[in-house]
Amino acid sequence: YLKLGEEMHQANLAAIKTAEKFIFLEYFIVTGGKMYDELMAALYEKAAAGVEIRMMVDEMGSLSTLPKDFYQSCAAHQIKSIPYNPLSPSLFKFISFRDHRKMTIVDGRVAITGGINIGDEYINEKVRFGHWKDMALRLEGEAVFSLTTMFINMWDSSAGPVSPLARFRGRVAPPAGNELVMPFCDGPMNARSPAANTYMTIFANAKDYLYLTTPYLILDTDLTNCILLAARSGVDVRIITPGIPDKKLVYATTRAFYGDLLAEGVRIYEYAPGFIHGKVLVSDTPTAITRQRGA
């Protein structure tokens, strides 16, 4: 568990340093600055050593932030780079179908994923909305292959050629414990809404507590009812939202949901030092809460 962007950035650099075969990066926002410069320097070094590197950047998320020479610099250093869903005449498609993932995968052995983009505000080198609180996870083991598969599917949907998945399965040691990590994804090609369904299943099965952090609390009717039913059933429901917003309209929308939730006993806290960008849901797992409480 990486409790801040500063920790995630260092974990990213450390993982990249160990790469021998390939590095995959997929990010919604990429912005020039200290974090970007350090990341790209590490990638250039590995590319020069013969490591295959692919980097996919969301076109809209990085529309006004991506360094102008990004694609040229990548090509000059033998790094494959592509935009996801480039600007097109169909504004609906351009706006609605976005790649909001943030992850780095190294040799199929290590993956780092969470809410953290590439930009100096995420590591508190640049102050935009007070202290930026974010979270990420560093994974090893078989779960990494799930993230690798997600990346390859998105890459092939954008670049065309089909990549042989078997070539990117890392050699991993047998599991040391009984823990289960199961990455899953959502997207425009999946009509079953796995993310929303997973959340509602967790809400419906909670017995003791539901703890959530989110930068944007925008609930549809189904999610609202699931949270309210949990609270009415005696589940301890707590939600943390930003104290300082990044988007005033979204902040107003978030607060518009407070009344109904508070009336049913949901406790809502705002992160007073600044903007909390992490998206975390924890339910009925006391050991996980104990590990994170010090953050």
C-alpha positions in Angstrom: 0.0 0.0 0.0 1.5 3.3 -1.1 -0.2 6.1 0.9 0.9 9.1 -1.1 2.0 10.0 -4.6 5.5 10.5 -3.4 5.7 6.9 -2.4 4.1 5.7 -5.6 6.6 7.7 -7.7 9.6 6.2 -5.9 8.1 2.7 -6.2 7.6 3.3 -9.9 11.2 4.3 -10.4 12.5 1.4 -8.4 10.4 -1.1 -10.4 11.5 0.4 -13.7 15.1 0.1 -12.6 14.7 -3.7 -12.3 13.2 -4.2 -15.8 14.9 -6.7 -18.1 12.2 -7.4 -20.8 9.4 -4.9 -21.0 7.7 -2.0 -19.3 4.0 -1.0 -20.0 2.6 2.3 -18.8 -1.0 3.5 -19.1 -2.0 6.9 -17.7 -5.0 9.3 -18.0 -3.0 12.5 -17.4 0.7 13.1 -18.2 2.1 16.5 -17.4 5.6 17.9 -17.7 7.6 18.6 -14.6 9.8 16.9 -12.0 7.8 13.7 -11.8 7.6 13.5 -15.6 11.3 14.2 -16.1 12.5 11.6 -13.6 10.1 9.0 -15.0 11.1 9.6 -18.6 14.8 9.6 -17.8 14.4 6.2 -16.2 12.5 4.9 -19.2 15.1 6.3 -21.7 17.9 4.5 -19.8 16.0 1.2 -20.0 15.1 1.7 -23.6 18.8 2.2 -24.4 19.5 -1.2 -22.7 17.1 -2.9 -25.0 14.0 -3.1 -22.8 10.7 -3.0 -24.8 8.6 0.0 -23.6 5.1 0.9 -24.5 3.3 4.0 -23.1 -0.4 4.8 -23.7 -1.8 8.2 -22.8 -5.4 9.3 -22.8 -5.8 12.0 -25.4 -8.5 14.0 -23.6 -7.0 13.7 -20.1 -3.7 14.9 -21.4 -5.0 17.3 -24.1 -3.6 20.5 -22.5 -0.8 19.0 -20.3 1.2 16.6 -22.4 4.6 18.0 -23.4 4.6 19.0 -27.0 7.6 16.8 -27.9 6.3 13.8 -26.0 5.7 11.5 -29.0 8.8 12.7 -30.8 11.0 12.1 -27.7 9.6 8.6 -27.2 10.3 7.7 -30.9 13.8 9.1 -30.6 14.5 6.8 -27.7 12.8 3.7 -29.2 9.8 3.9 -26.9 6.4 3.0 -28.5 3.8 5.6 -27.5 0.2 6.1 -28.6 -2.8 8.2 -27.6 -6.0 6.5 -26.5 -9.0 7.6 -28.5 -7.6 10.7 -30.3 -9.6 13.8 -31.0 -12.2 13.0 -33.6 -15.2 14.7 -35.3 -17.5 12.7 -33.0 -17.2 14.7 -29.8 -19.5 12.3 -28.0 -17.1 9.4 -28.6 -14.1 11.6 -27.7 -15.6 12.8 -24.4 -17.4 9.7 -23.3 -14.9 6.9 -24.1 -11.8 7.6 -21.9 -9.0 5.6 -20.4 -8.9 6.6 -16.8 -6.4 3.9 -15.7 -3.1 4.7 -14.1 -0.6 1.8 -14.0 2.9 0.7 -14.7 3.8 -3.0 -15.4 7.3 -4.3 -15.3 8.3 -7.7 -16.8 4.9 -9.2 -15.8 6.4 -9.4 -12.2 5.5 -6.1 -10.7 2.6 -3.7 -11.2 1.8 -0.4 -9.6 -1.7 1.0 -10.0 -4.1 3.4 -8.2 -5.3 7.0 -8.5 -2.0 8.7 -9.3 -1.3 10.3 -12.7 2.0 11.7 -13.9 2.1 15.3 -12.7 3.8 17.3 -9.9 0.6 18.0 -8.0 0.3 14.2 -7.4 3.7 14.2 -5.5 3.1 17.5 -3.8 5.9 19.2 -5.7 3.2 21.6 -7.0 0.4 22.9 -4.8 -2.9 23.3 -6.6 -5.6 22.4 -4.1 -3.8 22.1 -0.8 -2.2 18.8 0.1 -2.8 16.2 -2.5 -3.7 12.9 -0.8 -3.7 9.9 -3.1 -3.2 6.1 -2.9 -1.7 3.3 -5.0 -0.9 -0.4 -4.7 2.3 -2.3 -5.6 1.5 -5.9 -6.7 3.6 -8.9 -7.3 2.5 -12.4 -8.4 -0.1 -13.9 -10.7 -2.4 -10.8 -10.3 0.0 -8.8 -12.4 -0.9 -10.8 -15.5 -4.5 -9.6 -15.2 -3.3 -6.0 -15.4 -1.0 -7.0 -18.3 -4.0 -8.4 -20.1 -6.0 -5.2 -19.6 -3.1 -3.2 -21.0 -2.6 -5.3 -24.0 -6.4 -5.3 -24.8 -6.5 -1.5 -24.7 -3.2 -1.2 -26.7 -4.4 -3.6 -29.4 -7.8 -1.8 -29.6 -5.9 1.4 -30.4 -2.8 0.3 -32.3 -4.4 -2.6 -34.3 -1.9 -5.5 -34.2 -2.7 -8.4 -31.9 0.1 -8.8 -29.2 0.9 -12.4 -28.1 -0.2 -12.4 -24.5 1.9 -15.4 -23.5 5.1 -13.5 -24.2 4.2 -11.1 -21.5 3.5 -13.5 -18.7 6.1 -13.0 -16.0 7.8 -15.8 -14.0 6.4 -15.5 -10.5 7.1 -17.4 -7.3 4.4 -19.5 -5.8 2.1 -17.6 -3.4 3.5 -17.3 0.1 0.1 -16.9 1.8 -3.6 -17.3 1.4 -4.4 -13.8 0.2 -6.3 -13.3 -3.0 -5.8 -10.3 -5.3 -8.2 -10.1 -8.2 -7.8 -7.1 -10.5 -10.9 -6.4 -12.7 -11.7 -3.7 -15.2 -14.5 -1.9 -16.8 -14.8 -0.1 -20.1 -16.8 0.7 -23.2 -16.4 -2.8 -24.6 -18.0 -4.4 -21.5 -21.8 -3.9 -21.2 -22.1 -5.7 -17.8 -20.8 -2.8 -15.6 -18.5 -5.0 -13.5 -17.2 -2.1 -11.4 -20.7 -0.9 -10.4 -21.9 -4.4 -9.8 -18.9 -5.2 -7.6 -19.5 -2.1 -5.5 -23.2 -2.9 -5.1 -22.3 -6.5 -4.1 -19.9 -5.3 -1.4 -22.5 -2.8 -0.1 -25.2 -5.4 0.0 -23.0 -8.0 1.8 -21.4 -5.6 4.4 -22.1 -6.6 8.0 -19.9 -4.4 10.1 -18.7 -1.3 8.1 -18.1 0.4 4.8 -15.3 2.9 4.6 -15.0 4.9 1.3 -12.8 7.7 0.0 -13.6 9.4 -3.2 -12.9 12.7 -4.9 -16.2 12.7 -6.6 -19.4 11.4 -4.9 -21.8 11.2 -7.8 -24.3 8.4 -7.1 -27.0 6.9 -9.3 -30.2 5.5 -7.8 -29.0 2.0 -7.4 -25.7 2.9 -5.6 -27.6 5.4 -3.4 -30.1 2.8 -2.4 -27.4 0.2 -1.6 -25.5 2.6 0.7 -28.7 3.7 2.4 -29.9 0.1 2.9 -26.5 -0.8 4.5 -26.7 2.2 6.8 -30.3 1.3 7.8 -29.1 -2.3 8.5 -26.7 -1.0 11.1 -23.5 -1.0 9.0 -21.1 1.7 10.0 -20.8 3.7 6.8 -18.2 6.5 6.5 -17.2 8.5 3.5 -14.2 10.9 3.0 -14.4 13.5 0.3 -12.2 16.5 -0.5 -12.0 19.6 1.7 -10.6 21.6 -1.1 -12.2 20.8 -4.5 -10.4 20.6 -7.9 -13.7 21.3 -9.8 -16.3 23.5 -8.1 -19.3 22.2 -10.0 -18.4 18.6 -9.2 -17.8 19.6 -5.6 -21.3 21.1 -5.4 -22.7 18.0 -6.9 -20.9 15.8 -4.4 -22.3 17.9 -1.5 -25.8 17.6 -2.9 -25.8 13.9 -1.9 -24.9 14.6 1.7 -28.4 15.3 3.0 -30.0 12.0 2.2 -26.9 10.1 3.4 -26.5 12.0 6.7 -30.2 11.5 7.4 -29.7 7.8 7.5 -26.7 7.8 9.7 -23.9 7.8 7.1 -20.9 9.8 8.4 -19.2 12.1 6.0 -15.8 13.7 6.5 -14.0 16.2 4.3 -10.2 16.0 4.0 -9.4 19.4 5.5 -5.7 19.7 4.4 -6.6 19.6 0.7 -7.8 17.4 -2.1 -8.2 13.6 -1.7 -8.0 11.9 -5.0 -7.8 8.3 -4.0 -10.7 5.9 -4.6 -10.8 3.3 -1.9 -13.5 1.0 -0.6 -12.9 -1.2 2.5 -15.5 -3.5 4.1 -15.4 -6.0 6.9 -11.6 -6.5 6.9 -10.2 -5.3 10.2 -6.6 -6.2 9.4 -6.6 -4.0 6.2 -8.1 -1.1 8.2 -5.4 -1.5 10.9 -2.6 -1.4 8.3 -4.0 1.8 6.7 -5.0 3.7 9.8 -1.6 5.2 10.2 -1.8 6.9 6.8 
